[in-house]
């Protein structure tokens, strides 16, 4: 039996083409959803962009038939726009609430003996839907199997002689077909577990695991665990155009990314500048509109970036660290931006760091990565267990999405950080709380 899917506004914002992805079933967009999208269309952020994309696509389908009757989709399904109905929900629900109007539409279809599923990323609306006997689901397209997420580092047991040969020849044969390009391998001797060697699967020749380059110290920052060491290998390799780093707070992913970015953009002049951007998602209560220039507005959201830059600057310029930072800003070797400021730009020969990417949707992260011009390197960092966006979770955010989709590409590398290095307290908090 065909299903009737009722879509919530947040599903269309999350994926503007979501209404085309329900196979040969019936897809219903309530008129209240269109009205809510209309309030977003003038916004300059990704929400506004998604609303405009939805409107244009629906208008294209309008040319194929009457949307109130139903228009055939390429998948074989039917797309309908449904007007609001008189209240059929219990009196506890009020139709002046947008969610209740959407739920009322779903309830009306259910009373008409349809096999109804309400699709929403709003947990509370799914709970309310269950309360009145309507099946509700999260939007599953593009979700990642978190338990199978690519770690970027694996280990294997080999004989002690293999490790001796690896140190001598700086390489060893890769006899596994499961390794991805740029995946790191910890070789451990069977005879002595303390005897180890670290290598990397050569993307140019997948049959070889090569030794890492000599340990770097960009801007005085040295790696203090194997994950940081491997991450620096990727960050300083110009052939790896996209790097993702996942880890809890204090693992050092942002610090070493900034240090390597400064090394490449300021010292080596491989890139024109270091561009640092974050998603602007408030934690707890928002503090409203902020006065001042773009840099002054962003300083509130970029505190973690400034803290890390200050640590790095102190390593290199102990007496005048902040003056050096201001000099690099004024000479456009460092640019601080929000994600919304990246949209629409073309960025050739830049070292771009996208921090806190767990708060971006797959659609948003795709928009950012598509800004990368010729010779640009993009580093994406975040903690998928620390999401502030109410409509994203560990399986549906942009960070885990690209880790899942990009594995196996020769220009891509990834590392999952495990150990917190910020302080003993931070490590304990990450472990227990």
SULJO-V664972 format. One line per field, one symbol per residue. burial: I if it has 9 or more other ideal C-beta (glycine too) atoms within 8 Angstrom, else O. A space follows every 50 residues. Layout:
# SULJO-V664972
burial=???
This chain:
# SULJO-V664972
burial=OOIIIIIIIIIIIIIIOIIOIIOOIIIIIIIIIIOIIOOIIOOOOIIIII IIIIIOIIOOIIOOIOIOOIIIIOIOIIIIIIOIIOOOIOOOIOIOOOII IIIIIIIIIIOOOOOIIIIIIIOOIIOIIIOIOIOIIIIOOOOIOIOOII OIIIOIOIOIOIIOIIIOOOIIOIOOOOIOIIIIIIIIIOOOOOIIIIII IIIOOIOIIIIIOOOIOIIIIOIOOIIIIIIIIIIIOOOIIIIIIIIIII IIIIIIIIIIIIIIIIOOOOIOIIIIIIIIOOOOOOOOOOOOOOIIIIIO OIOOIIOIIIIIIIIIIOOOIOOIIOOIIOOOIIIIIIIIIIIOOOIIII IIIIIIIIIIIIIIIIIIIOIIIOOIIIIIIIIIOIIOIOIIOIIIIIII IIIIOIIOOOOIIIIIIOOIIIOOOIIOOIOOO
